[in-house]
Amino acid sequence: MDKKTALLALAALGQDTRLEVFRLLVRAGADGVPAGEIASRLDTVQNTMSAHLKVLDHAGLVRAEREGRTIRYVADMTGFRDLLAYLMEDCCNGAPELCQPVIQAVTCKC
């Protein structure tokens, strides 16, 4: 990941509704959530939610999967992993054991 892409992802997550959408999709896992249901769960107007989802998609943090007339959104864990890797690229100045608590905190225990 380059700096420009990282900034795009961080800016996308730097807005309250988009952060909540991303966290919702992370909790949902591989099944994702239909766009209309995301808007309902977060009490947001559908066209506003569509704009938020587009920003997250453009940032590489979510992906859309069409199911007939429904669009289901899923957290793009590869994009998120790449962002985390970029942020921790030079972690601990040659002492990776110092990064271990961070790595353990973001490791899925499912």
Buried (B, 14 or more C-beta within 10 A) or exposed (E): BEEEBBEBBEEBBEEEBBBBBBEBBBEBEEEBBBBEBBBEBBEBEEEEBBEBBEBBBEBBBBBBEEEEEEBBBBBBBEBBEBBBEBBBEEBEEEEEEEEEEBEEEEEEEE
